Amino acid sequence: MDASLTTKPAIEQIAERITDAIMEHRLPPGVKLGEDRLAQTFNVSRTKVRQALTSLSKEGLVTLHPNRGAYVTRPTRQEALDLMETRRLIEPEIIRQVIARATPTDLDKLKAHLVEEERARAEGNRRLIISLTGRFHMLLAELGGNLFIQKLMSELCPLTCLIIALYDAPQMPACPEDEHARIVDAIINKDAESAIHLMLHHLNHIQDALHLGDPEARDIHWETLFG
């Protein structure tokens, strides 16, 4: 275990280990996260487990059902498809806005973000990669300057990250590593047609990589799951 984890509060550490298990597909969508079982696994109180699950529910990774308990969130196939279709409608306009309004400083922000993505890929940090790839699209929305689109994207991007974390193959990158860079190059060159084409191709690529069928039923060995 990373030595830095030992300095974190127990609740945060529990939440982080559950998150890693979800993103690495060791905990499949829809599985129940029983407080007693998790308390025994982590050798902590149910209260700490409940607080960790509540924290994860705020991030959307866990869904809390009254009188039923906590479950790994499971967006439906149709919800995932609807979300991606909405993004295909919105993001071409974001591209147009960025090309029309972006300053040299804005373009530097995009370049700096690509450096962060490259660093995360080099470190093999899947959790950070998923977060940064979602942040790339939010950054474009912010640079576009339309507050209503920004608000909508602030809802769509986290949901997309969740769907990627749950349904993308765990060994595959959240986004192919060169696609964001190619979009940025087209924006810098003020080539709206190419940038929009690349963005739509990019969003289709994300959708095509998702495995939206029902997850295979399998036994979960709780005793070794977080080892």
N, C-alpha and C positions, 0 to 999 in steps of 0.2 A: 504493500500500500504506500502511496505517496506520503512522505513524512509530513507534508503540510496539512494533511487531513487530520492528523492527531491534534492540531491546535484549533480545529473548528468545533463549534458546539455540536453535541451529539445529534440534535435534531437536524441540523444542516447536513451532517455526514450521512445520516440515514436517508434523507431526501436525495442526496447526490448519488448514493449507491442504488437506490430504486430507479432513479432517472437513467443511470448507465445501463441497468438491466433492461429497461424498456427500450432504449435506443439501440441496444445491441441485440434485441429480439429474444432475450432470455425470458422476458415476461411478455407474452403476446397480448394484443388488443383484446379487451373484454374479460381478462382473467380477474378473479376476485382477489383483493389484497386484504386478507383477514388480519385484524389487529393482533389477535392472540398468537397467530403463527409468526407474524413479523416480530412481535415482541420477544418471542422465544428465540427466533433466528438471530436477532441483534443483541439479545440479552439486556433488554431495556424494558421500561414500563410501557404499558399500553398508552399512557398519556403522551409519552414522547413519540410513539408511532403515530398516534392520532394527529399530533401537531405537524409531523412531517408530511402526512397524507393531505392535511388541510393546505399546507404550503404548496404541494404539487397540484392540488385542485385549482389553485389560483393561476397556475401556469398552463392549465388545460391538459396536463398529462394524466391526471386522475380525475374520475368523476365520482362524486359522493352522492349516494342514494339514501334518503331517510329510511331507517329501519332495515336497510339491506346492506349497508357498508360501502366500502370503497372498491372501485374497479379501475383497471387500466382503461383509459378512454378509447372508445372505438368509433371513430367517424364512419358513417356508412359510405358505401361505394358511390351512391348518388350524391352525397354531400361533397365528396372529394371531386367528382366530375363537375358539379355545379360551381364549386370554388374555382377550379382551373378555367372554366369557361368565363366566369366573371373577370378573372385576371386577363384573359385574352382580349376582352372588350376594353379594359381600362388601360393597360400598360402601353399600347401604341400611342395613346394620347399623352401619357407621361413622357414618352420619348420625344414627342413633338414639343412639349412644353420645355423640357430640359434643353433641347437644341436651341430653342428661341430665347431662353432666359439665362442660361448658365454663364457665369463669369469664369475667368481663368482660375480664380480661387476655388470655385465650385468643381472645376475639372480636376484640380489638384486633390480635392477631397476624394473624388472617385479613384484616382490613381493610388492614393494612400490606402484606400480600402482594399484595393486589389492586392497590395503588398501584405496586408493583414491576412487575407484569404490564403495567399501563397504560403505564408508562414505556418498557418494552421494546418494546411495540407502536408507540409514538410514534417510537422510534428505528429501527423496521424491523429489529430484531435477531432474525431467525428462530431462530438457534441458542439464544439466551437465552430466547426465548418458549417454545420446546419444553421447555427445562429447567425454567422456572418453572411451566409448566402441570403438569408431572409433580410438581414440588415441592408444588403446591397440594394434590394428593390425598394426598401423604405427610404434609403438615401436618395434614390432617383425621384421618388415622389416628393420628398422635401425640397429638392433642388428645382423641381417643376413649379413649385410655388402655389399650387392650388390646394387650399386648406381642406376643401371638401373631399378631394381625392386622397389627401394625406390621411384623413380620418378613416376613410374606407380601407385604405391599404394597411392602416394600423390594426385593423381587425383581420384582414385577409392574410397578412404575412405570418403572424404567429400560428394561425390555423394551418397554413401550408407547411410550416416547419414541423408541426405536430404530425401531420399526415405523412411527411417524408420520414420522420423518425420512426413512425409505426409501420409503414408499409413499403418503404424502400428496402432493397437488399442491403443488409448491414455492412457488407464488404464493398459496396459501391459508393462513390462519392455522391454527396447531396446534389451537386451540380457539376457537370463536366468542367474541368479546370480552366479551359480556354474560352468558354462561352461568354462569361462576364467581360473578360478582357476585349473580346472582339466587339461586343456591344459598346464598350467605352471608346474604342478606337473609332467606330462609326460616328458616335456622338461628337467626339473631338473634331472629326472631319466634316461635321454638319451634314452628314449623309443620312437624312431621315428615312429614306426608303430602305436602305441596307440595315439601319439600326432596328427598325420595326420588324423587318424580315427575320433578323437574328433573334430578336426578343420572342417572337411567336414560335420560332423553331426551338428556342430555349425552353419555353413553357410547355410545348408539346413533348420535348425530350423528358422533362420532369414527370409529366403525366404518364408517358409510356413506360417509365422505369418503375412505376408503382405496381405493387402486387395487391390488387384490390379484392381478390377473392377471399373466401372465408379461410382464416388461418387453420392449419392442420392441428387437430387435437393431439396433445402430447402431455406426458407426465412432467411435472415440475418438481425437481428435487430441491426443496426449500433449504435443506440443511447445507447444501453446497452451492446454492445459487449465487450467494453474495461473497463467496470465498475468494 
